[in-house]
């Protein structure tokens, strides 16, 4: 016996737990409230996530204020903290008419800082940090495309079932008219004359065909127009958002080249000055051009990191389920509820994304397939009886009331169509099964959003 699919449980890592444990100052940590219709809930949750970002922005502002204050106080009182080089007068420097070298300690610190910037830029581009974010964003984009392919394939199968249903309805109406008691055979002793329970089987065929109703055409149209169309649009929007916000190769190159180039030029300038071969033009270029650019780059990077800190806290709340601590599945259900998503979209989403624990919203495909198979079996049985008795004998027994050749022909058409419908129904059920779609959710949410992205964020 084949075991049922059991989705894996999310395992929270230490990084997510750390971000979730950031100070909240009495505000809620329920991520789903970000989607509330009540603006007070949105504000309350937003305020609970800003501590890390506010702390980082505060540090940046304090650094800028310190530079301005020391610059205002002047070189005579605070020395190098004012932004001017530390000067050590010597006869040699006076003869060459340039200020003497900066103290060795400051140079060493500056050289180490430049090397740190260069190494960090290269490592974060090719090994950690942004490199991992690039992999995760590409993986999310691929997963969304795979999900879209599944929905598109499912829509195509449902549309095929609609067409088959319309065609089968026309065939059935013709057959039902010919299979009624008086239309088929007026001889009440048909079973005795043929030796087969033909009247009972004929009625079974009629009942099984009538049980198929409209061949689920209306239900399939509703599924296609409401559920699948809405899901398709949502996935396309999500995919476009991921493609727009995702890390691109040129982002990494611009980041690495900018920081590496600026730091390298400043490092070379310090080394040349240290060995007694300064280039005045290079010093001027670094002081009045590169250094301001580098400060702007640092401020921009620090600001981005501050927003990333806020996003990391929100991500941790989503992954842990907020105050409920039941993982991202609970967050998904709560978001759908908070956003007032209802009907088949809610049922399908909770079934696919919340651990496959809810009722299968596509169970009607299985019911429909069973009805088709039952009808197909009764048709085959009745068709075999007619062929065993032979058309000529039936015509003799029944007085040539029914066009039996005509019925056999339409049975063949219906048999072929039912087999195609049954196959397509099973394929559609497999396409929309939790086993087919939940692994995509696990890859996107468990492996990327709630594991890889938090880890790369720390780098």
Secondary structure, 3 states (H helix, E strand, C coil): CCCCCCCCCCCCCHHHHHHHCCCCCCCCCCHHHHHCCCHHHHHHHHHHCCHHHHHHHHHHHHHHHHHHHHHHHCHHHHHHHHCCCCCCCCHHHHHHCCCCCCCHHHHHHHHHHHHHHHHHHHHHHHCCCHHHHHHHHHHHHHHHHHHHHHHHHHHHHHHHHHHHHHHHHHHHHHHHHHHCHHHHCCCCCHHHHHCCCHHHHHHHHHHHHHHCCCCCHHHHHHHHHHHHHHHHHHHHHHHHHHHHHCCCHHHHHHHHHHHHHHHHHHHHHHHHHHCCCCCHHHHHHHHHHHHHHHHHHHHHHHHHHHHHHHHHHHHHHHHHCHHHCCHHHHHHHHHHHHCCCCHHHHHHHHHHHCCCCCCCCCHHHHHHHHHHHHHHHHHHHHHHHHHHHCHHHHHHHHCCCCCHHHHHHHHHHHHHHHHHHHHHHHHHHHHCCHHHHHHHHHHHHHHHHHHHHHHHHHC
